[in-house]
Amino acid sequence: MLEEWALYLGFGCLAGLLSGLMGIGGGIVIVPFLVWHFGRLGFPANAVMIMAVATSLATIVVTSISATLAHHRRGAVDWALVRQLAPGILAGSVLGSVIADLLPARAFKLFFSGFLLHVSLRMLRQTPKIPIHTEAGDSGHFGVVGAAIGALSSILGIGGGTLSVPFLVKRGYPVRTAVAVSSACGFPIAVAGSLTYILLGWGNAQLPNWNLGYIHLPAFIGIVLTSVPLAPVGAALAHRLPTRNLRVLLAMVVALAGGRLLVRSFS
């Protein structure tokens, strides 16, 4: 048990540092770690993937509050835009959790491994210069887009920044606003998805002790205890370290995790 807590606390430190240093979503690194660790603990094979995703999503409830408050203090959050996206995000998050519960374990692993490989390729590409427009694009489709972002985020156990930031930038919003709005939208994604995962896993006799639905509480608590305070440290390091080299290294690690999960899905 002590070894488990040490792993959760240590990996929470890593997830927090990487989140602050490179702006990546916690789920990108937390989910592969939990899949590996839950399998190592002998948890039911058909529940390992959904437990990892649900637990990752629960940690985002806490981290998104911290990130949103930091952006709000700087006046970067466009709350009118958040209100446009939120209804679709809430509905999509619930739907995505239900879909994840219905997915066969192998299909779930294939879907997530494909996502990891896609993210690693994006990280390896040189980041293009993005023009900043003075006016935002038409918001007529924000409800539908919000639902899609919410659904995919709750299936993948991420806060949605990987999906929402590129969309908002393409719609003409400044990058800083897109990142801040994405942080604020991570909260409804995480809350709606986590609550749904709790309900879907409630009373499941196959799940291990210390579970709240599909959320494994020791992993949630251990990761949050260290990831939240370490994220600002990562943000400070981002201004001092050669982030391009670190990004390449992380992309290789994410690709390795995706490839390993892809192989395991066929084993």
Stockholm file with secondary structure:
# STOCKHOLM 1.0

chainA/1-267         MLEEWALYLGFGCLAGLLSGLMGIGGGIVIVPFLVWHFGRLGFPANAVMIMAVATSLATIVVTSISATLAHHRRGAVDWALVRQLAPGILAGSVLGSVIADLLPARAFKLFFSGFLLHVSLRMLRQTPKIPIHTEAGDSGHFGVVGAAIGALSSILGIGGGTLSVPFLVKRGYPVRTAVAVSSACGFPIAVAGSLTYILLGWGNAQLPNWNLGYIHLPAFIGIVLTSVPLAPVGAALAHRLPTRNLRVLLAMVVALAGGRLLVRSFS
#=GR chainA/1-267 SS CHHHHHHHHHHHHHHHHHHHHHCCCHHHHHHHHHHHHHHHTTCCHHHHHHHHHHHHHHHHHHHHHHHHHHHHHTTCCCHHHHHHHHHHHHHHHHHHHHHHHHSCHHHHHHHHHHHHHHHHHHHHSCCCCCCCCSSCCCCTTHHHHHHHHHHHHHHHTCCSHHHHHHHHHHTTCCHHHHHHHHHHHHHHHHHHHHHHHHHHHTTCTTSCTTEETTEEHHHHHHHHHHHHHHHHHHHHHTTTSCHHHHHHHHHHHHHHHHHHHHHHHHC
#=GC SS_cons         CHHHHHHHHHHHHHHHHHHHHHCCCHHHHHHHHHHHHHHHTTCCHHHHHHHHHHHHHHHHHHHHHHHHHHHHHTTCCCHHHHHHHHHHHHHHHHHHHHHHHHSCHHHHHHHHHHHHHHHHHHHHSCCCCCCCCSSCCCCTTHHHHHHHHHHHHHHHTCCSHHHHHHHHHHTTCCHHHHHHHHHHHHHHHHHHHHHHHHHHHTTCTTSCTTEETTEEHHHHHHHHHHHHHHHHHHHHHTTTSCHHHHHHHHHHHHHHHHHHHHHHHHC
//
